[in-house]
Amino acid sequence: QAFPGAGNVTWTWRVVYEGKAPGGDTWANIRTQVAAYPHEELANGARCWCIGGMGRGASFWRFRKGDMYEIKPVDIYLGNVRIRETGAMPPVYDIVNDAAEINQILTYIIANP
């Protein structure tokens, strides 16, 4: 996608982040917000990663426009990153106590743009 006013510089959606203060919103609202940004911009079949943060919590989703569930929860299952085929909410990882799981998910995102 062209970036207005930047000549021939282009960009592609890869990660969307929405952060809130502790108790500032609900996780369901954060999910709705992170899904709205790529839904408006991406073509069918295109994907990007979505990260929501609130206080010390972080949740992760993969967005793919046109899928039955466009925004899918990402979690760690049996030691591996898993993208679930459901509209359910992902777990909330604590940035202090769950740093290893968060690192594993972020490493997966980097390896799978």
N, C-alpha and C positions, 0 to 999 in steps of 0.2 A: 504494500500500500504506500502511496506517495505521502511524504510528510510536507504539509503546506509551508511554503516559503523557504524550503531547504534545497532548492534546485533538484538534482536527480537523486537525492538520498531517499531510499525506501526503507520500510520497516515491516516486520512481520510479528504479529502477536505471538508471544511465547509464554509469558507469565503475567497474571493479573493478581494484584494484592489489594485487600481491603482490611484496614486495621481499625480497631475501636478501643476505647478506654475500657478498663474493667467495669462490667455491668452497664456499658454504654449502649448495648443493643442485644439482639438475640442471635444465636448461630444461624437460625433459619433466615433471618434478614440478611446476614452477611453472605450466605450462600446465594440468595436472590440477587444481591448486588454484584458479586463477582461473576455471576452467570450473565448478567445484563450487558456488561461491557463487550465481551467477545460475541455475544449473540447479535448485537447490532452491527458488528464490523466484519465478522468472518463469513466466508462463503460456505455453502453446505459441504460437509466432509472435513473441513478444516478444524484444527484442534489447538487448544492452548491449556496451560496449567493454571489453576486458581488456588490462591492461598488466602486464608482468612485468619486474622489474628485478633484476639481480644484479651487484654491484660497479658498474662503469661501463657495463654493458650494459643495453639495454632492448629488449624485443620486444613486438609488438602483435598482438591478435586481435580479431575481431568474433564475438560469441556470439549465436546465434539459436536459441532452444529449439524442438526438433522437426525441425530441418533434418537431412539425412543426415549432414553434418559440422556439429555444433552450434558448434564453435569453429574459426574459419577464420583462417589467417594473413593479416596485413596487411603489405604492403611497398610499396616505391617501384619502379615498373617504367616505363621510358621516360619518366621525369619526372613520373609520375602515381601517386597512391595507388591501390593495387589490393587487392581482397579476393579471395583465391584460393579456389576451390571444391575444397578438398583438406584432408586432415587433416595435411598436412606441417607441419613447424616453420617459422616465419618467420625471417628473418635477425635476428641480434643487432646492434643499432645501438649504437655507442660514443657516449656522451653528449658527448664532447669532439670527436672526429673526424667524427661524423655528425650534428652539431647541426642542420644544415639539413634533413636527411631527417626527423629526429625532429620538428622544428617543423612540417614539411609534414604529417606524419601527425596531430599534435595539432590543427593547424588544421582538418584534414578531420573529425576526431572532433567538434570543437566545432560545425562547420557541419552535421553529420549525426548529431544525438543519437539 
